[in-house]
């Protein structure tokens, strides 16, 4: 197990109560990635259950809508700006559906990528780890839903 990866996992609230075996199990499904500005983590409609934890940098999460005046043009509306300590990509992990939003690095960004398939296997094989992971991702999904709801409210207010 990579000591840096283990330390990062131990620093994630909700996973910090796991024992060394639990941390090692999650680390076995994880990898560190430093990506340059403009790198797309995933795009709406992608099939992937990977989850990301922002260590440093900024990630923009946006939705797209076809521009009615130019049929081949797609406009992106940024809904969330994610910073250090934020988890994203959790919805597709939790419900197994395609991505609903697009996530792009807005500057050089360091993330911990949790491979969705490997993480599910870890959760299935260790109930204590599974409870901790699903509780963490459930809280992250609830927080993201509230943030997106607030941003949509702001966008609608600005257009009226």
C-alpha positions as CSV (number, residue, x, y, z in Angstrom):
1,X,0.0,0.0,0.0
2,X,1.3,3.5,-0.9
3,X,1.8,5.5,2.3
4,X,0.6,8.7,0.6
5,X,-2.6,7.1,-0.6
6,X,-3.3,5.7,2.8
7,X,-2.7,9.0,4.5
8,X,-5.1,10.7,2.1
9,X,-7.8,8.1,2.8
10,X,-7.2,8.5,6.6
11,X,-7.8,12.2,6.1
12,X,-11.2,11.8,4.5
13,X,-13.9,12.3,7.1
14,X,-16.0,9.2,7.4
15,X,-13.2,6.9,6.3
16,X,-10.8,8.0,9.1
17,X,-12.5,5.6,11.6
18,X,-11.4,2.5,9.5
19,X,-8.7,0.3,10.7
20,X,-5.5,-0.3,8.7
21,X,-7.0,-3.3,6.9
22,X,-10.0,-1.1,5.8
23,X,-7.7,1.7,4.7
24,X,-5.6,-0.8,2.8
25,X,-8.7,-2.2,1.1
26,X,-9.8,1.2,-0.1
27,X,-6.2,2.0,-1.2
28,X,-6.2,-1.1,-3.3
29,X,-9.0,0.5,-5.4
30,X,-7.4,3.9,-5.5
31,X,-4.8,5.8,-7.5
32,X,-3.4,9.3,-7.4
33,X,-3.7,11.5,-10.5
34,X,-2.3,14.9,-11.2
35,X,-4.1,16.4,-14.2
36,X,-3.5,19.6,-16.2
37,X,-6.1,22.3,-16.6
38,X,-8.8,21.4,-19.1
39,X,-8.7,17.6,-18.4
40,X,-12.1,16.1,-18.5
41,X,-12.7,13.6,-15.7
42,X,-16.0,12.5,-17.2
43,X,-18.6,13.8,-19.6
44,X,-22.4,13.6,-19.3
45,X,-23.7,10.3,-20.6
46,X,-20.4,8.5,-19.9
47,X,-20.5,5.0,-18.4
48,X,-18.3,4.9,-15.3
49,X,-18.7,4.4,-11.6
50,X,-15.4,6.0,-10.6
51,X,-15.4,8.4,-7.7
52,X,-12.9,11.2,-7.2
53,X,-11.6,13.1,-4.1
54,X,-10.1,16.5,-4.8
55,X,-6.8,16.8,-3.0
56,X,-5.8,20.1,-4.5
57,X,-6.9,22.3,-7.4
58,X,-10.3,23.2,-8.8
59,X,-12.9,21.1,-10.7
60,X,-15.8,22.6,-12.5
61,X,-19.0,20.6,-12.9
62,X,-21.3,21.6,-15.7
63,X,-24.4,20.6,-17.6
64,X,-24.9,21.1,-21.3
65,X,-27.9,22.2,-23.3
66,X,-28.2,22.4,-27.1
67,X,-28.2,26.0,-28.3
68,X,-31.5,26.5,-30.2
69,X,-30.1,29.0,-32.6
70,X,-27.1,26.9,-33.6
71,X,-28.1,23.2,-33.7
72,X,-24.5,21.8,-33.7
73,X,-23.4,24.1,-30.8
74,X,-23.6,23.0,-27.2
75,X,-23.5,25.5,-24.3
76,X,-22.1,24.4,-21.0
77,X,-23.5,25.9,-17.8
78,X,-21.2,25.5,-14.8
79,X,-23.2,24.4,-11.8
80,X,-20.5,23.7,-9.2
81,X,-16.9,24.6,-8.4
82,X,-15.2,21.9,-6.4
83,X,-12.2,22.4,-4.3
84,X,-9.9,20.5,-2.0
85,X,-11.7,18.0,0.2
86,X,-14.7,17.5,-2.1
87,X,-15.9,14.2,-3.5
88,X,-17.5,13.9,-6.9
89,X,-18.7,11.2,-9.3
90,X,-20.6,9.5,-6.4
91,X,-24.0,9.3,-8.1
92,X,-23.0,7.0,-10.9
93,X,-21.3,4.8,-8.3
94,X,-24.3,4.7,-6.1
95,X,-27.0,4.1,-8.7
96,X,-25.1,2.5,-11.6
97,X,-26.4,5.0,-14.2
98,X,-24.6,7.1,-16.8
99,X,-23.0,10.4,-15.8
100,X,-25.5,13.3,-15.7
101,X,-22.9,16.1,-15.6
102,X,-19.5,16.9,-17.0
103,X,-16.4,17.4,-14.7
104,X,-13.3,19.3,-15.9
105,X,-10.1,20.4,-14.1
106,X,-10.1,24.2,-14.1
107,X,-6.4,24.3,-13.1
108,X,-3.8,21.7,-12.4
109,X,-5.6,19.3,-10.0
110,X,-4.5,16.4,-7.9
111,X,-7.2,13.8,-7.2
112,X,-7.6,10.4,-5.6
113,X,-9.5,8.3,-8.1
114,X,-11.4,5.4,-6.6
115,X,-12.1,2.8,-9.3
116,X,-15.8,2.1,-9.2
117,X,-15.7,-1.6,-9.9
118,X,-12.9,-2.3,-7.4
119,X,-14.5,-0.1,-4.8
120,X,-17.8,-2.0,-5.1
121,X,-15.9,-5.3,-4.7
122,X,-14.2,-3.9,-1.5
123,X,-17.5,-2.8,-0.1
124,X,-19.1,-6.2,-0.9
125,X,-16.3,-8.1,0.8
126,X,-16.0,-6.0,4.0
127,X,-19.3,-4.8,5.6
128,X,-17.6,-2.3,7.9
129,X,-15.8,-0.7,4.9
130,X,-19.0,-0.8,2.8
131,X,-21.0,1.0,5.5
132,X,-18.4,3.7,5.8
133,X,-18.0,4.2,2.0
134,X,-21.8,4.2,1.3
135,X,-22.4,6.6,4.2
136,X,-19.7,8.9,2.9
137,X,-20.9,8.9,-0.7
138,X,-24.6,9.3,0.4
139,X,-23.6,12.5,2.3
140,X,-21.6,13.7,-0.6
141,X,-24.6,13.1,-3.0
142,X,-26.9,15.0,-0.6
143,X,-24.5,17.9,-0.3
144,X,-24.1,18.0,-4.1
145,X,-27.9,17.9,-4.7
146,X,-28.4,20.8,-2.3
147,X,-25.6,22.8,-4.0
148,X,-26.9,22.1,-7.5
149,X,-30.5,23.1,-6.4
150,X,-29.2,26.4,-5.0
151,X,-27.2,27.1,-8.2
152,X,-30.2,26.3,-10.4
153,X,-32.3,28.7,-8.3
154,X,-29.7,31.4,-8.8
155,X,-29.5,30.8,-12.5
156,X,-33.3,31.0,-12.9
157,X,-33.4,34.1,-10.8
158,X,-30.7,35.7,-13.0
159,X,-32.7,34.9,-16.2
160,X,-36.0,36.4,-15.0
